[in-house]
Amino acid sequence: METFKDLYRRAAERKGGEIALTQLTSKPLTNDELSLVTDNEVLAEFTRKIFQSGFVWAVVNKKWDGFEEVFWNFDINKLILMPDDMLERKAADTKIIRNYTKVKTVRDNAQWLKELSDEFGSIGQWLANWPSDDITGLWLYLKKHGSRLGGNTGPYALRQLGKDTFILSRDVEAYFRANKLIEGGLTSKRNLKIIQDSFNQWQNESGYSLQEISQIVAYSVGDNRVGFNAAS
């Protein structure tokens, strides 16, 4: 496996130098900042990414004010009390994207998040306390306990919320396959462990966040146009 120094040097060369690369990377929230994210904001972002999955993101974003209105600004305490007939009416509301299967996840995830919040004080606090050396464990937890949060849906939501996470974008996956570090299904337990261990090592070498490292890995192998990046 390459050292972080080698990764960084190649990414900088491809993107026009260290200054340009720095401008293309971004940092997550600190744990103190993440602990202040509200439960409603977490549910909202999970819902946004669920609806964006397999759909045009811009369309979801354009209708987002409607989502906020229909789902009471994602007030978890209200949503968990929503009866089935009301859920069906909301799924037919033209202010949102009418997909009952995805609409149903709003109440399902509200119920799950309410239990977590009651146990840990808030979802933000729970996320802040999840160890960075087991991010793939967090992904698997979201997939198992949440509704439709598997694949990259959960990780992309975490990234947007400010939780430090890498993303298995096309470019990041391409890096691990090109270097013959993984084989077979991307999210097999074996492959997830190899990927997590690799990011842990790079983080120990560099002191960079997982988010920055993820972007640097992607820039080291992706399209060479300055400013271009597949989601990383």
Secondary structure, DSSP 8 states (H G I E B T S, - for coil): ---HHHHHHHHHHHHTSHHHHHHH------HHHHTTS-HHHHHHHHHHHHHHTTS-HHHHHHTHHHHHHHTGGG-HHHHTT--HHHHHHHHT-TTS---HHHHHHHHHHHHHHHHHHHHHS-HHHHHHHS-GGGHHHHHHHHHHHSSS-TTTHHHHHHHHHT-------HHHHHHHHHTTS--S-TTSHHHHHHHHHHHHHHHHHH---HHHHHHHHHHHHS--STT-----
